[in-house]
């Protein structure tokens, strides 16, 4: 079970860009993060960016002992 109450929220133009921000902030590999997509990005007319950004919640996985 993961504790997402200690998660940090990140935003990006895409889910992938938000994940990259999280990896850089935590300074750990992506595989060691719990990632929950809060909402995916929404593109505007003709696929233009910026209508709605992607949001994720991220926490570091705890090691089992």
Predicted model as a PDB file, atoms N, CA, C, CB and O in Angstrom, pLDDT in the B-factor column:
MODEL        1                                                                  
ATOM      1  N   UNK A   1       0.851  -1.181   0.000  1.00 45.00           N  
ATOM      2  CA  UNK A   1       0.000   0.000   0.000  1.00 45.00           C  
ATOM      3  C   UNK A   1       0.893   1.240   0.000  1.00 45.00           C  
ATOM      4  CB  UNK A   1      -0.966   0.001   1.230  1.00 45.00           C  
ATOM      5  O   UNK A   1       1.915   1.281   0.685  1.00 45.00           O  
ATOM      6  N   UNK A   2       0.505   2.224  -0.757  1.00 54.00           N  
ATOM      7  CA  UNK A   2       1.298   3.447  -0.851  1.00 54.00           C  
ATOM      8  C   UNK A   2       0.632   4.569  -0.085  1.00 54.00           C  
ATOM      9  CB  UNK A   2       1.502   3.853  -2.312  1.00 54.00           C  
ATOM     10  O   UNK A   2      -0.586   4.578   0.097  1.00 54.00           O  
ATOM     11  N   UNK A   3       1.446   5.520   0.364  1.00 57.00           N  
ATOM     12  CA  UNK A   3       0.922   6.661   1.109  1.00 57.00           C  
ATOM     13  C   UNK A   3       0.969   7.887   0.208  1.00 57.00           C  
ATOM     14  CB  UNK A   3       1.730   6.901   2.423  1.00 57.00           C  
ATOM     15  O   UNK A   3       1.978   8.591   0.166  1.00 57.00           O  
ATOM     16  N   UNK A   4      -0.118   8.145  -0.511  1.00 60.00           N  
ATOM     17  CA  UNK A   4      -0.159   9.283  -1.423  1.00 60.00           C  
ATOM     18  C   UNK A   4      -0.471  10.581  -0.686  1.00 60.00           C  
ATOM     19  CB  UNK A   4      -1.193   9.044  -2.516  1.00 60.00           C  
ATOM     20  O   UNK A   4      -0.509  11.647  -1.301  1.00 60.00           O  
ATOM     21  N   UNK A   5      -0.698  10.502   0.639  1.00 56.00           N  
ATOM     22  CA  UNK A   5      -0.955  11.728   1.393  1.00 56.00           C  
ATOM     23  C   UNK A   5       0.297  12.598   1.479  1.00 56.00           C  
ATOM     24  CB  UNK A   5      -1.456  11.390   2.799  1.00 56.00           C  
ATOM     25  O   UNK A   5       0.201  13.803   1.709  1.00 56.00           O  
ATOM     26  N   UNK A   6       1.462  11.996   1.296  1.00 84.00           N  
ATOM     27  CA  UNK A   6       2.723  12.734   1.311  1.00 84.00           C  
ATOM     28  C   UNK A   6       3.204  13.041  -0.102  1.00 84.00           C  
ATOM     29  CB  UNK A   6       3.788  11.945   2.065  1.00 84.00           C  
ATOM     30  O   UNK A   6       4.378  13.351  -0.310  1.00 84.00           O  
ATOM     31  N   UNK A   7       2.313  12.955  -1.055  1.00 90.00           N  
ATOM     32  CA  UNK A   7       2.658  13.160  -2.451  1.00 90.00           C  
ATOM     33  C   UNK A   7       2.750  14.638  -2.790  1.00 90.00           C  
ATOM     34  CB  UNK A   7       1.642  12.484  -3.347  1.00 90.00           C  
ATOM     35  O   UNK A   7       2.122  15.483  -2.152  1.00 90.00           O  
ATOM     36  N   UNK A   8       3.544  14.927  -3.805  1.00 96.00           N  
ATOM     37  CA  UNK A   8       3.670  16.280  -4.323  1.00 96.00           C  
ATOM     38  C   UNK A   8       2.982  16.317  -5.685  1.00 96.00           C  
ATOM     39  CB  UNK A   8       5.177  16.721  -4.426  1.00 96.00           C  
ATOM     40  O   UNK A   8       3.102  15.377  -6.470  1.00 96.00           O  
ATOM     41  N   UNK A   9       2.270  17.393  -5.960  1.00 97.00           N  
ATOM     42  CA  UNK A   9       1.565  17.529  -7.228  1.00 97.00           C  
ATOM     43  C   UNK A   9       2.438  18.263  -8.238  1.00 97.00           C  
ATOM     44  CB  UNK A   9       0.230  18.269  -7.032  1.00 97.00           C  
ATOM     45  O   UNK A   9       3.082  19.259  -7.909  1.00 97.00           O  
ATOM     46  N   UNK A  10       2.452  17.764  -9.460  1.00 97.00           N  
ATOM     47  CA  UNK A  10       3.205  18.370 -10.554  1.00 97.00           C  
ATOM     48  C   UNK A  10       2.276  18.617 -11.720  1.00 97.00           C  
ATOM     49  CB  UNK A  10       4.388  17.476 -10.981  1.00 97.00           C  
ATOM     50  O   UNK A  10       1.301  17.892 -11.918  1.00 97.00           O  
ATOM     51  N   UNK A  11       2.585  19.654 -12.499  1.00 96.00           N  
ATOM     52  CA  UNK A  11       1.817  19.963 -13.704  1.00 96.00           C  
ATOM     53  C   UNK A  11       2.766  20.041 -14.890  1.00 96.00           C  
ATOM     54  CB  UNK A  11       1.025  21.295 -13.542  1.00 96.00           C  
ATOM     55  O   UNK A  11       3.950  20.346 -14.739  1.00 96.00           O  
ATOM     56  N   UNK A  12       2.229  19.762 -16.070  1.00 94.00           N  
ATOM     57  CA  UNK A  12       3.008  19.873 -17.290  1.00 94.00           C  
ATOM     58  C   UNK A  12       2.087  19.946 -18.491  1.00 94.00           C  
ATOM     59  CB  UNK A  12       3.975  18.696 -17.426  1.00 94.00           C  
ATOM     60  O   UNK A  12       0.883  19.716 -18.379  1.00 94.00           O  
ATOM     61  N   UNK A  13       2.656  20.266 -19.631  1.00 90.00           N  
ATOM     62  CA  UNK A  13       1.838  20.336 -20.838  1.00 90.00           C  
ATOM     63  C   UNK A  13       1.337  18.958 -21.242  1.00 90.00           C  
ATOM     64  CB  UNK A  13       2.630  20.962 -21.983  1.00 90.00           C  
ATOM     65  O   UNK A  13       0.324  18.839 -21.932  1.00 90.00           O  
ATOM     66  N   UNK A  14       2.053  17.908 -20.810  1.00 92.00           N  
ATOM     67  CA  UNK A  14       1.623  16.521 -20.992  1.00 92.00           C  
ATOM     68  C   UNK A  14       1.915  15.769 -19.696  1.00 92.00           C  
ATOM     69  CB  UNK A  14       2.347  15.846 -22.221  1.00 92.00           C  
ATOM     70  O   UNK A  14       2.638  16.269 -18.834  1.00 92.00           O  
ATOM     71  N   UNK A  15       1.353  14.566 -19.559  1.00 95.00           N  
ATOM     72  CA  UNK A  15       1.640  13.737 -18.387  1.00 95.00           C  
ATOM     73  C   UNK A  15       3.131  13.419 -18.352  1.00 95.00           C  
ATOM     74  CB  UNK A  15       0.797  12.425 -18.407  1.00 95.00           C  
ATOM     75  O   UNK A  15       3.750  13.450 -17.289  1.00 95.00           O  
ATOM     76  N   UNK A  16       3.706  13.113 -19.510  1.00 96.00           N  
ATOM     77  CA  UNK A  16       5.121  12.771 -19.579  1.00 96.00           C  
ATOM     78  C   UNK A  16       6.005  13.929 -19.120  1.00 96.00           C  
ATOM     79  CB  UNK A  16       5.491  12.364 -20.998  1.00 96.00           C  
ATOM     80  O   UNK A  16       6.991  13.700 -18.418  1.00 96.00           O  
ATOM     81  N   UNK A  17       5.681  15.152 -19.495  1.00 96.00           N  
ATOM     82  CA  UNK A  17       6.495  16.291 -19.060  1.00 96.00           C  
ATOM     83  C   UNK A  17       6.356  16.521 -17.560  1.00 96.00           C  
ATOM     84  CB  UNK A  17       6.095  17.560 -19.825  1.00 96.00           C  
ATOM     85  O   UNK A  17       7.318  16.933 -16.911  1.00 96.00           O  
ATOM     86  N   UNK A  18       5.187  16.265 -17.002  1.00 97.00           N  
ATOM     87  CA  UNK A  18       5.003  16.374 -15.556  1.00 97.00           C  
ATOM     88  C   UNK A  18       5.825  15.307 -14.830  1.00 97.00           C  
ATOM     89  CB  UNK A  18       3.509  16.241 -15.189  1.00 97.00           C  
ATOM     90  O   UNK A  18       6.409  15.580 -13.781  1.00 97.00           O  
ATOM     91  N   UNK A  19       5.872  14.099 -15.385  1.00 97.00           N  
ATOM     92  CA  UNK A  19       6.676  13.026 -14.794  1.00 97.00           C  
ATOM     93  C   UNK A  19       8.154  13.387 -14.833  1.00 97.00           C  
ATOM     94  CB  UNK A  19       6.435  11.694 -15.532  1.00 97.00           C  
ATOM     95  O   UNK A  19       8.872  13.148 -13.862  1.00 97.00           O  
ATOM     96  N   UNK A  20       8.616  13.958 -15.936  1.00 97.00           N  
ATOM     97  CA  UNK A  20      10.025  14.368 -16.035  1.00 97.00           C  
ATOM     98  C   UNK A  20      10.366  15.405 -14.972  1.00 97.00           C  
ATOM     99  CB  UNK A  20      10.327  14.932 -17.435  1.00 97.00           C  
ATOM    100  O   UNK A  20      11.457  15.366 -14.402  1.00 97.00           O  
ATOM    101  N   UNK A  21       9.450  16.333 -14.697  1.00 97.00           N  
ATOM    102  CA  UNK A  21       9.665  17.328 -13.634  1.00 97.00           C  
ATOM    103  C   UNK A  21       9.789  16.640 -12.278  1.00 97.00           C  
ATOM    104  CB  UNK A  21       8.507  18.357 -13.606  1.00 97.00           C  
ATOM    105  O   UNK A  21      10.640  17.001 -11.465  1.00 97.00           O  
ATOM    106  N   UNK A  22       8.935  15.648 -12.043  1.00 97.00           N  
ATOM    107  CA  UNK A  22       8.964  14.925 -10.775  1.00 97.00           C  
ATOM    108  C   UNK A  22      10.277  14.167 -10.594  1.00 97.00           C  
ATOM    109  CB  UNK A  22       7.786  13.956 -10.693  1.00 97.00           C  
ATOM    110  O   UNK A  22      10.875  14.195  -9.518  1.00 97.00           O  
ATOM    111  N   UNK A  23      10.721  13.493 -11.650  1.00 97.00           N  
ATOM    112  CA  UNK A  23      11.990  12.748 -11.590  1.00 97.00           C  
ATOM    113  C   UNK A  23      13.136  13.695 -11.272  1.00 97.00           C  
ATOM    114  CB  UNK A  23      12.263  12.006 -12.926  1.00 97.00           C  
ATOM    115  O   UNK A  23      13.998  13.382 -10.450  1.00 97.00           O  
ATOM    116  N   UNK A  24      13.147  14.842 -11.916  1.00 96.00           N  
ATOM    117  CA  UNK A  24      14.210  15.827 -11.684  1.00 96.00           C  
ATOM    118  C   UNK A  24      14.145  16.375 -10.256  1.00 96.00           C  
ATOM    119  CB  UNK A  24      14.103  16.983 -12.701  1.00 96.00           C  
ATOM    120  O   UNK A  24      15.179  16.536  -9.609  1.00 96.00           O  
ATOM    121  N   UNK A  25      12.954  16.657  -9.768  1.00 95.00           N  
ATOM    122  CA  UNK A  25      12.785  17.201  -8.424  1.00 95.00           C  
ATOM    123  C   UNK A  25      13.222  16.205  -7.349  1.00 95.00           C  
ATOM    124  CB  UNK A  25      11.333  17.600  -8.202  1.00 95.00           C  
ATOM    125  O   UNK A  25      13.951  16.560  -6.423  1.00 95.00           O  
ATOM    126  N   UNK A  26      12.766  14.950  -7.482  1.00 93.00           N  
ATOM    127  CA  UNK A  26      13.100  13.936  -6.483  1.00 93.00           C  
ATOM    128  C   UNK A  26      14.525  13.418  -6.646  1.00 93.00           C  
ATOM    129  CB  UNK A  26      12.122  12.779  -6.569  1.00 93.00           C  
ATOM    130  O   UNK A  26      15.126  12.950  -5.679  1.00 93.00           O  
ATOM    131  N   UNK A  27      15.069  13.498  -7.857  1.00 94.00           N  
ATOM    132  CA  UNK A  27      16.432  13.034  -8.102  1.00 94.00           C  
ATOM    133  C   UNK A  27      16.585  11.522  -8.016  1.00 94.00           C  
ATOM    134  CB  UNK A  27      17.363  13.679  -7.128  1.00 94.00           C  
ATOM    135  O   UNK A  27      17.635  11.017  -7.619  1.00 94.00           O  
ATOM    136  N   UNK A  28      15.532  10.804  -8.388  1.00 93.00           N  
ATOM    137  CA  UNK A  28      15.551   9.341  -8.366  1.00 93.00           C  
ATOM    138  C   UNK A  28      15.011   8.816  -9.690  1.00 93.00           C  
ATOM    139  CB  UNK A  28      14.718   8.786  -7.172  1.00 93.00           C  
ATOM    140  O   UNK A  28      14.342   9.551 -10.416  1.00 93.00           O  
ATOM    141  N   UNK A  29      15.292   7.549 -10.017  1.00 95.00           N  
ATOM    142  CA  UNK A  29      14.745   6.980 -11.260  1.00 95.00           C  
ATOM    143  C   UNK A  29      13.219   6.911 -11.222  1.00 95.00           C  
ATOM    144  CB  UNK A  29      15.322   5.575 -11.503  1.00 95.00           C  
ATOM    145  O   UNK A  29      12.612   6.811 -10.155  1.00 95.00           O  
ATOM    146  N   UNK A  30      12.623   6.968 -12.390  1.00 96.00           N  
ATOM    147  CA  UNK A  30      11.163   6.926 -12.527  1.00 96.00           C  
ATOM    148  C   UNK A  30      10.567   5.678 -11.881  1.00 96.00           C  
ATOM    149  CB  UNK A  30      10.771   6.980 -14.002  1.00 96.00           C  
ATOM    150  O   UNK A  30       9.462   5.725 -11.341  1.00 96.00           O  
ATOM    151  N   UNK A  31      11.289   4.571 -11.935  1.00 95.00           N  
ATOM    152  CA  UNK A  31      10.794   3.298 -11.400  1.00 95.00           C  
ATOM    153  C   UNK A  31      10.594   3.335  -9.885  1.00 95.00           C  
ATOM    154  CB  UNK A  31      11.756   2.178 -11.757  1.00 95.00           C  
ATOM    155  O   UNK A  31       9.870   2.503  -9.339  1.00 95.00           O  
ATOM    156  N   UNK A  32      11.224   4.285  -9.205  1.00 95.00           N  
ATOM    157  CA  UNK A  32      11.112   4.369  -7.748  1.00 95.00           C  
ATOM    158  C   UNK A  32      10.014   5.326  -7.295  1.00 95.00           C  
ATOM    159  CB  UNK A  32      12.433   4.802  -7.156  1.00 95.00           C  
ATOM    160  O   UNK A  32       9.898   5.625  -6.107  1.00 95.00           O  
ATOM    161  N   UNK A  33       9.213   5.802  -8.238  1.00 96.00           N  
ATOM    162  CA  UNK A  33       8.155   6.755  -7.911  1.00 96.00           C  
ATOM    163  C   UNK A  33       6.776   6.124  -8.055  1.00 96.00           C  
ATOM    164  CB  UNK A  33       8.260   7.989  -8.801  1.00 96.00           C  
ATOM    165  O   UNK A  33       6.536   5.323  -8.959  1.00 96.00           O  
ATOM    166  N   UNK A  34       5.874   6.497  -7.153  1.00 96.00           N  
ATOM    167  CA  UNK A  34       4.450   6.186  -7.294  1.00 96.00           C  
ATOM    168  C   UNK A  34       3.836   7.376  -8.013  1.00 96.00           C  
ATOM    169  CB  UNK A  34       3.744   5.911  -5.886  1.00 96.00           C  
ATOM    170  O   UNK A  34       3.932   8.510  -7.543  1.00 96.00           O  
ATOM    171  N   UNK A  35       3.210   7.121  -9.144  1.00 97.00           N  
ATOM    172  CA  UNK A  35       2.651   8.204  -9.950  1.00 97.00           C  
ATOM    173  C   UNK A  35       1.160   7.968 -10.133  1.00 97.00           C  
ATOM    174  CB  UNK A  35       3.366   8.307 -11.326  1.00 97.00           C  
ATOM    175  O   UNK A  35       0.730   6.911 -10.593  1.00 97.00           O  
ATOM    176  N   UNK A  36       0.381   8.983  -9.759  1.00 97.00           N  
ATOM    177  CA  UNK A  36      -1.068   8.921  -9.947  1.00 97.00           C  
ATOM    178  C   UNK A  36      -1.466  10.093 -10.834  1.00 97.00           C  
ATOM    179  CB  UNK A  36      -1.836   8.957  -8.569  1.00 97.00           C  
ATOM    180  O   UNK A  36      -1.188  11.247 -10.509  1.00 97.00           O  
ATOM    181  N   UNK A  37      -2.113   9.796 -11.948  1.00 97.00           N  
ATOM    182  CA  UNK A  37      -2.562  10.848 -12.853  1.00 97.00           C  
ATOM    183  C   UNK A  37      -3.856  11.434 -12.297  1.00 97.00           C  
ATOM    184  CB  UNK A  37      -2.767  10.302 -14.307  1.00 97.00           C  
ATOM    185  O   UNK A  37      -4.862  10.736 -12.170  1.00 97.00           O  
ATOM    186  N   UNK A  38      -3.815  12.722 -11.968  1.00 96.00           N  
ATOM    187  CA  UNK A  38      -4.993  13.419 -11.454  1.00 96.00           C  
ATOM    188  C   UNK A  38      -5.879  13.817 -12.626  1.00 96.00           C  
ATOM    189  CB  UNK A  38      -4.588  14.669 -10.616  1.00 96.00           C  
ATOM    190  O   UNK A  38      -7.086  13.575 -12.606  1.00 96.00           O  
ATOM    191  N   UNK A  39      -5.282  14.429 -13.651  1.00 95.00           N  
ATOM    192  CA  UNK A  39      -6.021  14.717 -14.878  1.00 95.00           C  
ATOM    193  C   UNK A  39      -5.029  14.839 -16.034  1.00 95.00           C  
ATOM    194  CB  UNK A  39      -6.871  16.022 -14.731  1.00 95.00           C  
ATOM    195  O   UNK A  39      -3.926  15.363 -15.878  1.00 95.00           O  
ATOM    196  N   UNK A  40      -5.448  14.346 -17.183  1.00 91.00           N  
ATOM    197  CA  UNK A  40      -4.608  14.421 -18.372  1.00 91.00           C  
ATOM    198  C   UNK A  40      -4.804  15.767 -19.054  1.00 91.00           C  
ATOM    199  CB  UNK A  40      -4.928  13.266 -19.345  1.00 91.00           C  
ATOM    200  O   UNK A  40      -5.799  16.460 -18.840  1.00 91.00           O  
ATOM    201  N   UNK A  41      -3.823  16.114 -19.881  1.00 90.00           N  
ATOM    202  CA  UNK A  41      -3.908  17.385 -20.600  1.00 90.00           C  
ATOM    203  C   UNK A  41      -5.075  17.360 -21.586  1.00 90.00           C  
ATOM    204  CB  UNK A  41      -2.585  17.680 -21.341  1.00 90.00           C  
ATOM    205  O   UNK A  41      -5.480  16.301 -22.064  1.00 90.00           O  
ATOM    206  N   UNK A  42      -5.596  18.529 -21.875  1.00 85.00           N  
ATOM    207  CA  UNK A  42      -6.621  18.661 -22.905  1.00 85.00           C  
ATOM    208  C   UNK A  42      -6.124  19.670 -23.916  1.00 85.00           C  
ATOM    209  CB  UNK A  42      -8.000  19.093 -22.302  1.00 85.00           C  
ATOM    210  O   UNK A  42      -5.739  20.787 -23.569  1.00 85.00           O  
ATOM    211  N   UNK A  43      -6.138  19.270 -25.140  1.00 77.00           N  
ATOM    212  CA  UNK A  43      -5.670  20.147 -26.209  1.00 77.00           C  
ATOM    213  C   UNK A  43      -6.833  20.956 -26.758  1.00 77.00           C  
ATOM    214  CB  UNK A  43      -4.999  19.334 -27.333  1.00 77.00           C  
ATOM    215  O   UNK A  43      -7.996  20.562 -26.664  1.00 77.00           O  
ATOM    216  N   UNK A  44      -6.492  22.071 -27.322  1.00 74.00           N  
ATOM    217  CA  UNK A  44      -7.498  22.969 -27.878  1.00 74.00           C  
ATOM    218  C   UNK A  44      -7.816  22.641 -29.323  1.00 74.00           C  
ATOM    219  CB  UNK A  44      -7.036  24.400 -27.771  1.00 74.00           C  
ATOM    220  O   UNK A  44      -7.520  21.552 -29.815  1.00 74.00           O  
ATOM    221  N   UNK A  45      -8.407  23.578 -29.970  1.00 73.00           N  
ATOM    222  CA  UNK A  45      -8.783  23.465 -31.369  1.00 73.00           C  
ATOM    223  C   UNK A  45      -7.569  23.159 -32.228  1.00 73.00           C  
ATOM    224  CB  UNK A  45      -9.460  24.743 -31.846  1.00 73.00           C  
ATOM    225  O   UNK A  45      -6.534  23.807 -32.077  1.00 73.00           O  
ATOM    226  N   UNK A  46      -7.670  22.202 -33.113  1.00 70.00           N  
ATOM    227  CA  UNK A  46      -6.598  21.777 -34.016  1.00 70.00           C  
ATOM    228  C   UNK A  46      -5.390  21.223 -33.266  1.00 70.00           C  
ATOM    229  CB  UNK A  46      -6.164  22.940 -34.888  1.00 70.00           C  
ATOM    230  O   UNK A  46      -4.272  21.258 -33.780  1.00 70.00           O  
ATOM    231  N   UNK A  47      -5.607  20.708 -32.049  1.00 64.00           N  
ATOM    232  CA  UNK A  47      -4.532  20.077 -31.291  1.00 64.00           C  
ATOM    233  C   UNK A  47      -3.577  21.037 -30.614  1.00 64.00           C  
ATOM    234  CB  UNK A  47      -3.765  19.202 -32.179  1.00 64.00           C  
ATOM    235  O   UNK A  47      -2.503  20.629 -30.171  1.00 64.00           O  
ATOM    236  N   UNK A  48      -3.946  22.300 -30.524  1.00 65.00           N  
ATOM    237  CA  UNK A  48      -3.071  23.278 -29.894  1.00 65.00           C  
ATOM    238  C   UNK A  48      -2.966  23.005 -28.403  1.00 65.00           C  
ATOM    239  CB  UNK A  48      -3.581  24.704 -30.142  1.00 65.00           C  
ATOM    240  O   UNK A  48      -3.937  22.586 -27.773  1.00 65.00           O  
ATOM    241  N   UNK A  49      -1.779  23.243 -27.836  1.00 60.00           N  
ATOM    242  CA  UNK A  49      -1.550  23.027 -26.414  1.00 60.00           C  
ATOM    243  C   UNK A  49      -2.132  24.172 -25.590  1.00 60.00           C  
ATOM    244  CB  UNK A  49      -0.052  22.878 -26.131  1.00 60.00           C  
ATOM    245  O   UNK A  49      -2.438  25.244 -26.111  1.00 60.00           O  
ATOM    246  N   UNK A  50      -2.274  23.920 -24.310  1.00 58.00           N  
ATOM    247  CA  UNK A  50      -2.562  24.994 -23.389  1.00 58.00           C  
ATOM    248  C   UNK A  50      -3.974  25.125 -22.875  1.00 58.00           C  
ATOM    249  CB  UNK A  50      -2.213  26.204 -24.005  1.00 58.00           C  
ATOM    250  O   UNK A  50      -4.228  25.989 -22.036  1.00 58.00           O  
ATOM    251  N   UNK A  51      -4.908  24.310 -23.336  1.00 74.00           N  
ATOM    252  CA  UNK A  51      -6.263  24.434 -22.844  1.00 74.00           C  
ATOM    253  C   UNK A  51      -6.327  23.992 -21.386  1.00 74.00           C  
ATOM    254  CB  UNK A  51      -7.231  23.610 -23.708  1.00 74.00           C  
ATOM    255  O   UNK A  51      -6.890  24.692 -20.545  1.00 74.00           O  
ATOM    256  N   UNK A  52      -5.749  22.829 -21.088  1.00 87.00           N  
ATOM    257  CA  UNK A  52      -5.711  22.325 -19.722  1.00 87.00           C  
ATOM    258  C   UNK A  52      -4.446  21.504 -19.543  1.00 87.00           C  
ATOM    259  CB  UNK A  52      -6.973  21.479 -19.396  1.00 87.00           C  
ATOM    260  O   UNK A  52      -4.159  20.615 -20.345  1.00 87.00           O  
ATOM    261  N   UNK A  53      -3.693  21.799 -18.498  1.00 91.00           N  
ATOM    262  CA  UNK A  53      -2.448  21.080 -18.262  1.00 91.00           C  
ATOM    263  C   UNK A  53      -2.704  19.737 -17.592  1.00 91.00           C  
ATOM    264  CB  UNK A  53      -1.506  21.919 -17.408  1.00 91.00           C  
ATOM    265  O   UNK A  53      -3.751  19.517 -16.984  1.00 91.00           O  
ATOM    266  N   UNK A  54      -1.732  18.850 -17.717  1.00 94.00           N  
ATOM    267  CA  UNK A  54      -1.796  17.561 -17.041  1.00 94.00           C  
ATOM    268  C   UNK A  54      -1.360  17.740 -15.597  1.00 94.00           C  
ATOM    269  CB  UNK A  54      -0.915  16.506 -17.759  1.00 94.00           C  
ATOM    270  O   UNK A  54      -0.472  18.543 -15.310  1.00 94.00           O  
ATOM    271  N   UNK A  55      -1.979  16.993 -14.684  1.00 97.00           N  
ATOM    272  CA  UNK A  55      -1.612  17.035 -13.270  1.00 97.00           C  
ATOM    273  C   UNK A  55      -1.384  15.617 -12.780  1.00 97.00           C  
ATOM    274  CB  UNK A  55      -2.708  17.743 -12.422  1.00 97.00           C  
ATOM    275  O   UNK A  55      -2.150  14.706 -13.096  1.00 97.00           O  
ATOM    276  N   UNK A  56      -0.317  15.439 -12.000  1.00 97.00           N  
ATOM    277  CA  UNK A  56      -0.027  14.148 -11.396  1.00 97.00           C  
ATOM    278  C   UNK A  56       0.322  14.350  -9.926  1.00 97.00           C  
ATOM    279  CB  UNK A  56       1.127  13.430 -12.145  1.00 97.00           C  
ATOM    280  O   UNK A  56       0.730  15.438  -9.517  1.00 97.00           O  
ATOM    281  N   UNK A  57       0.158  13.297  -9.143  1.00 97.00           N  
ATOM    282  CA  UNK A  57       0.627  13.269  -7.759  1.00 97.00           C  
ATOM    283  C   UNK A  57       1.712  12.214  -7.692  1.00 97.00           C  
ATOM    284  CB  UNK A  57      -0.542  12.967  -6.739  1.00 97.00           C  
ATOM    285  O   UNK A  57       1.556  11.106  -8.204  1.00 97.00           O  
ATOM    286  N   UNK A  58       2.823  12.576  -7.047  1.00 97.00           N  
ATOM    287  CA  UNK A  58       3.980  11.690  -7.028  1.00 97.00           C  
ATOM    288  C   UNK A  58       4.524  11.567  -5.616  1.00 97.00           C  
ATOM    289  CB  UNK A  58       5.070  12.198  -7.979  1.00 97.00           C  
ATOM    290  O   UNK A  58       4.625  12.553  -4.885  1.00 97.00           O  
ATOM    291  N   UNK A  59       4.873  10.341  -5.242  1.00 95.00           N  
ATOM    292  CA  UNK A  59       5.589  10.081  -3.999  1.00 95.00           C  
ATOM    293  C   UNK A  59       6.640   9.015  -4.279  1.00 95.00           C  
ATOM    294  CB  UNK A  59       4.613   9.631  -2.857  1.00 95.00           C  
ATOM    295  O   UNK A  59       6.554   8.281  -5.264  1.00 95.00           O  
ATOM    296  N   UNK A  60       7.620   8.945  -3.409  1.00 93.00           N  
ATOM    297  CA  UNK A  60       8.676   7.938  -3.557  1.00 93.00           C  
ATOM    298  C   UNK A  60       8.180   6.636  -2.941  1.00 93.00           C  
ATOM    299  CB  UNK A  60      10.017   8.407  -2.883  1.00 93.00           C  
ATOM    300  O   UNK A  60       7.614   6.626  -1.848  1.00 93.00           O  
ATOM    301  N   UNK A  61       8.406   5.523  -3.670  1.00 91.00           N  
ATOM    302  CA  UNK A  61       8.004   4.212  -3.149  1.00 91.00           C  
ATOM    303  C   UNK A  61       8.804   3.918  -1.890  1.00 91.00           C  
ATOM    304  CB  UNK A  61       8.216   3.088  -4.213  1.00 91.00           C  
ATOM    305  O   UNK A  61       9.993   4.227  -1.796  1.00 91.00           O  
ATOM    306  N   UNK A  62       8.121   3.316  -0.928  1.00 84.00           N  
ATOM    307  CA  UNK A  62       8.809   2.917   0.295  1.00 84.00           C  
ATOM    308  C   UNK A  62       9.370   1.523   0.117  1.00 84.00           C  
ATOM    309  CB  UNK A  62       7.861   2.974   1.514  1.00 84.00           C  
ATOM    310  O   UNK A  62       8.766   0.669  -0.532  1.00 84.00           O  
ATOM    311  N   UNK A  63      10.529   1.306   0.700  1.00 76.00           N  
ATOM    312  CA  UNK A  63      11.164  -0.008   0.609  1.00 76.00           C  
ATOM    313  C   UNK A  63      10.547  -0.932   1.631  1.00 76.00           C  
ATOM    314  CB  UNK A  63      12.689   0.090   0.819  1.00 76.00           C  
ATOM    315  O   UNK A  63      10.325  -0.548   2.779  1.00 76.00           O  
ATOM    316  N   UNK A  64      10.273  -2.154   1.211  1.00 69.00           N  
ATOM    317  CA  UNK A  64       9.724  -3.154   2.136  1.00 69.00           C  
ATOM    318  C   UNK A  64      10.889  -3.808   2.866  1.00 69.00           C  
ATOM    319  CB  UNK A  64       8.856  -4.229   1.379  1.00 69.00           C  
ATOM    320  O   UNK A  64      11.914  -4.136   2.269  1.00 69.00           O  
ATOM    321  N   UNK A  65      10.712  -3.988   4.145  1.00 59.00           N  
ATOM    322  CA  UNK A  65      11.776  -4.623   4.942  1.00 59.00           C  
ATOM    323  C   UNK A  65      11.472  -6.031   5.276  1.00 59.00           C  
ATOM    324  CB  UNK A  65      12.013  -3.875   6.200  1.00 59.00           C  
ATOM    325  O   UNK A  65      12.268  -6.694   5.939  1.00 59.00           O  
TER     326      UNK A  65                                                      
ENDMDL                                                                          
END                                                                             
